[in-house]
Amino acid sequence: MQDFGKLDVLVNNAGIVALGQLKKFDLAKWQKVIDVNLTGTFLGMRAAVDPMIAAGGGSIINVSSIEGLRGAPMVHPYVASKWAVRGLSKSAALELASHKIRVNSIHPGSSAPR
C-alpha cells in the first residue's frame, strides 16, 4: 500500500498436498493442508477486502485445482480444500459484487510434457 497507494488485485496461490489412504490419514497432516490451502486463502481475502473497497473495487483470484472439480484418490485434504476454495470464491463473489470486487477461482491441471 505504501509503494503503490492501493490494492486492486489479490492472487491466492498457496497450495500443499499430503498423500495417504483415507482409513489411515493422519489428522495433523489433514489439518496442515486445510490450513494452508483453505484457511490461508480465506485470510488473504479477508485482509484484502477493506483496501479493495477503499480503492473502489478490485479482483481476487483464488487458485484452486482441477482436482477440486473432479477429485482424486490418496489426496483427500487437497481435494477437499480446493473444492472448498471454489465454494468460498463463489460466496465471496456474491457478497462483494456490490463493492465492485470480482472474486474468481481458477482450476489448473497438469499437462503432458512436449
Kinemage of the C-alpha trace (Angstrom):
@kinemage 1
@onewidth
@group {chain A} dominant
@subgroup {mainchain}
@vectorlist {calphas} color= white
{ca met a 1} P 0.000 0.000 0.000
{ca gln a 2} L 2.815 2.374 0.828
{ca asp a 3} L 4.557 1.913 -2.526
{ca phe a 4} L 1.540 1.604 -4.814
{ca gly a 5} L -1.180 3.528 -2.989
{ca lys a 6} L -3.941 0.946 -3.317
{ca leu a 7} L -4.727 -2.728 -3.549
{ca asp a 8} L -6.740 -3.778 -6.566
{ca val a 9} L -5.603 -7.385 -7.227
{ca leu a 10} L -5.019 -10.363 -4.957
{ca val a 11} L -3.896 -13.766 -6.205
{ca asn a 12} L -4.097 -16.549 -3.621
{ca asn a 13} L -1.766 -19.216 -4.984
{ca ala a 14} L -0.573 -21.221 -1.979
{ca gly a 15} L -1.063 -24.946 -2.002
{ca ile a 16} L 0.385 -28.057 -0.436
{ca val a 17} L -0.534 -31.716 -0.704
{ca ala a 18} L -0.289 -34.745 1.570
{ca leu a 19} L -0.789 -38.314 0.410
{ca gly a 20} L -2.444 -41.160 2.236
{ca gln a 21} L -5.236 -43.672 2.421
{ca leu a 22} L -8.438 -42.313 3.911
{ca lys a 23} L -8.674 -45.011 6.591
{ca lys a 24} L -5.168 -44.200 7.871
{ca phe a 25} L -4.884 -40.494 7.147
{ca asp a 26} L -3.136 -38.542 9.897
{ca leu a 27} L -5.289 -35.731 11.302
{ca ala a 28} L -2.327 -33.363 11.745
{ca lys a 29} L -1.414 -33.746 8.053
{ca trp a 30} L -5.063 -33.175 7.111
{ca gln a 31} L -5.220 -30.001 9.188
{ca lys a 32} L -1.980 -28.585 7.773
{ca val a 33} L -3.258 -28.913 4.195
{ca ile a 34} L -6.604 -27.335 5.135
{ca asp a 35} L -4.819 -24.526 6.994
{ca val a 36} L -2.567 -23.640 4.063
{ca asn a 37} L -4.896 -24.243 1.126
{ca leu a 38} L -8.237 -23.070 2.509
{ca thr a 39} L -7.668 -21.009 5.637
{ca gly a 40} L -4.745 -19.196 4.006
{ca thr a 41} L -6.976 -18.275 1.078
{ca phe a 42} L -9.679 -17.049 3.450
{ca leu a 43} L -7.208 -14.951 5.445
{ca gly a 44} L -5.777 -13.370 2.303
{ca met a 45} L -9.244 -12.483 1.069
{ca arg a 46} L -10.286 -11.102 4.435
{ca ala a 47} L -7.208 -8.866 4.579
{ca ala a 48} L -7.825 -7.552 1.055
{ca val a 49} L -11.499 -6.602 1.359
{ca asp a 50} L -11.204 -3.253 3.145
{ca pro a 51} L -8.316 -1.957 0.995
{ca met a 52} L -10.180 -3.001 -2.159
{ca ile a 53} L -13.368 -1.307 -1.011
{ca ala a 54} L -11.314 1.834 -0.331
{ca ala a 55} L -9.818 1.564 -3.838
{ca gly a 56} L -13.271 1.404 -5.417
{ca gly a 57} L -13.117 -2.273 -6.336
{ca gly a 58} L -10.723 -4.957 -7.371
{ca ser a 59} L -10.213 -8.558 -8.313
{ca ile a 60} L -9.472 -11.587 -6.164
{ca ile a 61} L -8.207 -14.657 -7.979
{ca asn a 62} L -8.068 -17.872 -5.983
{ca val a 63} L -6.077 -20.746 -7.415
{ca ser a 64} L -7.975 -23.985 -6.888
{ca ser a 65} L -7.210 -27.103 -8.927
{ca ile a 66} L -8.799 -29.412 -11.434
{ca glu a 67} L -8.794 -31.897 -8.547
{ca gly a 68} L -11.153 -29.541 -6.744
{ca leu a 69} L -13.658 -30.241 -9.516
{ca arg a 70} L -13.180 -33.955 -10.140
{ca gly a 71} L -11.489 -35.498 -7.094
{ca ala a 72} L -8.574 -37.899 -6.901
{ca pro a 73} L -7.606 -40.815 -4.656
{ca met a 74} L -4.998 -40.531 -1.907
{ca val a 75} L -5.019 -36.697 -1.789
{ca his a 76} L -8.151 -36.230 0.306
{ca pro a 77} L -7.333 -32.980 2.128
{ca tyr a 78} L -6.018 -31.408 -1.079
{ca val a 79} L -9.204 -32.238 -2.964
{ca ala a 80} L -11.402 -31.114 -0.073
{ca ser a 81} L -9.530 -27.840 0.356
{ca lys a 82} L -9.510 -26.983 -3.342
{ca trp a 83} L -13.223 -27.830 -3.646
{ca ala a 84} L -13.820 -25.513 -0.693
{ca val a 85} L -11.779 -22.727 -2.321
{ca arg a 86} L -14.215 -22.903 -5.227
{ca gly a 87} L -17.206 -22.534 -2.886
{ca leu a 88} L -15.551 -19.782 -0.865
{ca ser a 89} L -14.820 -17.890 -4.072
{ca lys a 90} L -18.430 -18.125 -5.209
{ca ser a 91} L -19.894 -16.998 -1.891
{ca ala a 92} L -17.407 -14.119 -1.656
{ca ala a 93} L -18.187 -13.084 -5.241
{ca leu a 94} L -21.865 -12.802 -4.395
{ca glu a 95} L -21.138 -10.828 -1.228
{ca leu a 96} L -18.545 -8.454 -2.677
{ca ala a 97} L -20.087 -7.707 -6.075
{ca ser a 98} L -21.834 -4.614 -4.729
{ca his a 99} L -18.383 -3.232 -3.845
{ca lys a 100} L -17.139 -3.837 -7.409
{ca ile a 101} L -14.848 -6.611 -6.214
{ca arg a 102} L -14.748 -9.634 -8.506
{ca val a 103} L -13.833 -12.991 -6.989
{ca asn a 104} L -12.980 -15.944 -9.203
{ca ser a 105} L -11.361 -19.315 -8.800
{ca ile a 106} L -9.237 -20.901 -11.470
{ca his a 107} L -8.702 -24.650 -11.739
{ca pro a 108} L -5.425 -25.536 -13.432
{ca gly a 109} L -4.461 -29.114 -14.087
{ca ser a 110} L -1.392 -30.951 -15.216
{ca ser a 111} L -0.373 -31.227 -18.824
{ca ala a 112} L 1.834 -33.711 -20.604
{ca pro a 113} L 5.351 -32.514 -21.432
{ca arg a 114} L 6.055 -31.832 -25.076
